[in-house]
Amino acid sequence: MPRKPTPASRGVKSMVPGTRGFDAAADLVLDTLEAKGMSVRQLAAESGVKREALAYWVGGKRPLRADYLLATFTTLGLEIRQVRR
């Protein structure tokens, strides 16, 4: 279920129906963490991304830097790709 919009995501057009724009990636990361039985703390340790940055991002409080996003996705075995219409 999508999270409610926060000030950081207001005004960002949704990339996926029913989500909050770039925060669709946060939802994907949370789902992947749950499936792998990992915590945000473990993801931070393995990816080199600050735990606080990840916690704020998945909590919908702040956007995540692009380099952190890439490190997070790489650690989880997810890929970032451009979708063409």
C-alpha positions as CSV (number, residue, x, y, z in Angstrom):
1,M,0.0,0.0,0.0
2,P,1.5,3.4,-1.0
3,R,2.6,5.7,1.8
4,K,1.0,9.2,2.2
5,P,2.7,12.1,0.4
6,T,5.2,14.1,2.5
7,P,6.6,17.6,1.9
8,A,9.7,16.0,0.1
9,S,7.5,14.3,-2.4
10,R,4.8,16.9,-3.1
11,G,4.8,18.2,-6.6
12,V,6.8,15.2,-7.9
13,K,4.7,13.5,-10.6
14,S,4.2,9.8,-10.0
15,M,6.4,7.4,-12.1
16,V,4.2,4.4,-11.2
17,P,0.4,4.6,-10.7
18,G,-0.5,4.6,-7.0
19,T,2.9,5.7,-5.8
20,R,4.7,9.0,-4.9
21,G,7.1,9.5,-7.8
22,F,10.7,8.7,-6.9
23,D,9.5,7.2,-3.6
24,A,8.3,4.2,-5.6
25,A,12.0,3.2,-5.3
26,A,11.7,3.4,-1.5
27,D,8.7,1.2,-1.6
28,L,10.6,-1.3,-3.7
29,V,13.6,-1.2,-1.3
30,L,11.3,-1.8,1.7
31,D,9.6,-4.8,-0.1
32,T,13.0,-6.2,-1.0
33,L,14.4,-5.8,2.5
34,E,11.3,-7.6,3.9
35,A,11.7,-10.4,1.3
36,K,15.4,-10.8,2.2
37,G,14.8,-10.5,6.0
38,M,17.1,-7.5,6.2
39,S,16.9,-4.4,8.2
40,V,17.7,-0.8,7.2
41,R,20.7,-1.0,9.6
42,Q,22.0,-4.0,7.7
43,L,21.5,-2.4,4.4
44,A,23.3,0.7,5.5
45,A,26.3,-1.4,6.7
46,E,26.5,-3.4,3.5
47,S,25.9,-0.5,1.1
48,G,28.0,2.1,2.8
49,V,25.0,4.5,2.9
50,K,24.3,6.3,6.1
51,R,21.6,4.6,8.1
52,E,20.0,7.9,8.9
53,A,19.7,8.8,5.2
54,L,18.1,5.5,4.4
55,A,15.7,5.7,7.4
56,Y,14.6,9.2,6.4
57,W,14.2,8.1,2.7
58,V,12.1,5.0,3.3
59,G,10.2,6.9,6.0
60,G,9.1,9.4,3.3
61,K,10.8,12.3,5.0
62,R,13.6,13.2,2.6
63,P,14.7,12.2,-0.9
64,L,17.8,10.1,-1.3
65,R,21.0,11.2,-3.1
66,A,21.5,9.5,-6.5
67,D,24.8,7.9,-5.5
68,Y,23.1,6.5,-2.3
69,L,20.3,5.2,-4.4
70,L,22.7,3.4,-6.8
71,A,24.6,1.9,-3.8
72,T,21.4,0.7,-2.2
73,F,20.1,-0.9,-5.4
74,T,23.4,-2.5,-6.2
75,T,23.6,-4.0,-2.7
76,L,20.1,-5.5,-3.0
77,G,20.6,-6.8,-6.5
78,L,18.1,-4.4,-8.1
79,E,18.7,-2.5,-11.3
80,I,18.0,1.0,-12.4
81,R,17.0,1.4,-16.0
82,Q,15.2,3.9,-18.1
83,V,11.7,3.0,-19.2
84,R,10.9,4.3,-22.7
85,R,7.3,5.0,-23.8
